[in-house]
Amino acid sequence: MNGHRLKNPQPPKAVIFDIGRVIVRIAPDRAVELLAAGATRGRNAQQLWAAVQADPRWDDWQEGRMEPREWHRHLMRQLELSLGFDEFCAAWNRTLLPEPILSESLFVALAARCKLALLSNTDPLHTPVLEANYSFLRHFPARIYSWRVGASKPAAAIYEAALGALGVAAAEALFIDDAPEFAEGARQVGMDAIRFENPAQLLQELARRGLPVGD
């Protein structure tokens, strides 16, 4: 389900967005295709990406306990790859596609009515690329990244960091994420949440909450 049934809803004072697969299109296969090209033994891109996500230090990377060069060295050993650091960074950041999913006009409309924040499980290689290349970020004065907080969704600490940055109570905030477990994590700390499916569905859900911001 995308949210609870709303009885006489009050519009939220804050809206918190996930980034990947909600605002920014991501394609991990683009990154691991280049990693696979540097592999010393035959594994396809899908196998390599599964190995990266299953790596025992994945959470350390996402939660800021590893520096980029350490993560690079670690993956080169674990996956038996032979890419230099610069090559690795270029491959890693190919995950982020330039054309966004949501129109920037949505954020302009929302920013006129409530506070906005971004909340993402991400790493210190992707963040500078996001900050440098996506104009929509200017509408989000509060940006909560897992590697800076030291916690990742669905841990309560990362949602609480977003609420603290916005200065709102959980009951006053709406969270939007494509992953059902991350939307549920927000509900567990007292927030309303929408599981994102597509832009039209999101606009309908926002309107139900007193935020008619588009057609």
N, C-alpha and C positions, 0 to 999 in steps of 0.2 A: 504494500500500500504506500501511496505517496505522502500521506499525512493523516492526521486524525480528522474526524468530522468536526467542523467548526461551528460553534453556536455563537451568533452575534460577535463575530471576530473583531478584535481591535487590530488595526494595522500594526505590524511590528515596527519597533523603533530602530531596529538594525537588521540588515540582511547580510549574511556571511556566505560567500561562494567558495566552493572548491574550484580548482583551476583545470586540471587535466580531465578531458572528456566532458567537461561542462562548458568552459570558456575556450580553452586551447585544445585543438586536436593533437593527439599524440599517437605516434606510430613507432613503438619500440622495435619493430622489425627493421626499420630503416637503420637504427643504430647497430643492431646485432648482425645485420648483413655485412657490415664492415668489420665487425669483430670476428665473424666467421671466416672472413678472408684472411685474417691474420692467425688463424688457428693452426697449431702444429699437428693436429690430428683431425680427421674428418668428422665434423659435427655441423649440422645445419643451423640456421638462425634460430629456429624455434627451440631446438635443444639447448642452445647457448643461453637464450633469454630465460628459459625455465631454470637453468643452473644459476644464473645471476640472482633471480628472485628467491631461490631456495638457499642461497649462500648464508652460512651461519652469521656473517657479519653485515648482512643487509640492513638490519635495524640500526646497527652502529653507524652505518653510512647515512641512513635517512634521518637519524636523530643527532647528528653532529659530533659523533665520537671518533670519526675518522676524517683526516684531511684528504683532499683530492689525490695528492701524490701517493698517499698510503693506500687509498682505495684502488688506484691504478696498479700499484705493485702487487697488492693482494689478489686482484682479479687475474693479473697476468700469471701468477703462480697457480691459482686455483683452477683456471680454465686452460692453462697451458697455451697462452697467447703470446704473441711477440710484437705488439704494437708499442711504439714510443708514446710518451705522455701526451704530446701535442696531437698525435694521430688519434689516441684514445679519446681525448676531450672532444675533438671534432666529430668522432663517431657517436659518442654519448649524446651530444646535443642535437644530432639529427632526429632524435625522437620528437622534438617540438616542431610542429608544422605551422607555417606562417598565417594561414587563413583561419580566423577564429570561428567558433560555433555560434556565439551570440553576438548580436549587433551592439556596437558601442552606445547606440541611442538608448538601449535599455538601461544602461548604467547611468546615463545622464538623467533619465526620468526618475530612477530610483534615488539617486543622490539628492534630488530636489525634495525628497519626502522622508528620507531616513538615512541613518549612518550605514556605511558600507565597509566590509572587510573581506580579505582573501584569507583562506585557510587551506594549506596544502601540505601533503606529505611530499617533500621534495628535498633536493640535495644542493650542496654549494657549487656544483657545476651548472645545473639548470637555472638556478636563481638569477645569476647575472645576465643570462641570455633572455630570460623573461623580462627583467627590469629594463634591458636595453632595447628590446625589439617589439614590445607590445604596448600600443598607446593606451589601451583600456586601463592599464594599471594606475593612470593618473586620477581615476575616479575612486581609488581605494587607498585612503590614507593609512589604514591599518592593514598590514600584511603579515600574516602569521605563517611562518615556514617551520616545518618540523625540525629541520637541522639546527635552527636557531633556538627553538624552544627546548629541545632535548626530549621531546615526546612526539609520538605520531598517532594519528587516528587509528583506532577508536578510543585511545586513552583519554580519560576525562581532562587531564592537564592541558591538552592542546586546545580543547574547546573553551576551557576556563581562561586560557591566555587570550583568546579572541574576545571573550566577553569583557575581560579586564581592559584590553586595549580600547574597546569601544565605550566603556563606562556604562554598560547596560546589564540588567539582570537577565538570567537565562530565559525567563518567561516573556521577555520583551524582544527576543531575537529569533530570527528564522535562518535555518541553515539549509544549503542546497548542495547535494552531492550525487554523483551517479552511482556510487557503491551503496547498496542497501545497509551493509553493516556499519558504514560511517554515518549514514543518516540516523540509524538507530542509536549510535553512540551519542549523537547530539541530543536525541530525545531522552537518553538516560541521565543527562545533566539538566534536563528541564526545558530544553529548547523545542520549538516547533521545527519540523524538518520536511523537506521535499526530496524525494528521490528523482533526480533529473532523468528524463527520457529523451526529450527533444524540445526545441524552442517553443513550439505551439503549446505543448503540455505545460511548460513552465509558466507561460503567460496566463494560462487558465488558472493554475494554482495560485499565482500571485494575486489575480483578480479576486479569487475566493477569500483571500486574506486582506482585502481592502486596498490592494495596490494594483489598480488597472493601469498598466503602463504600456500598452500596445495592443495591436490587433492580432 
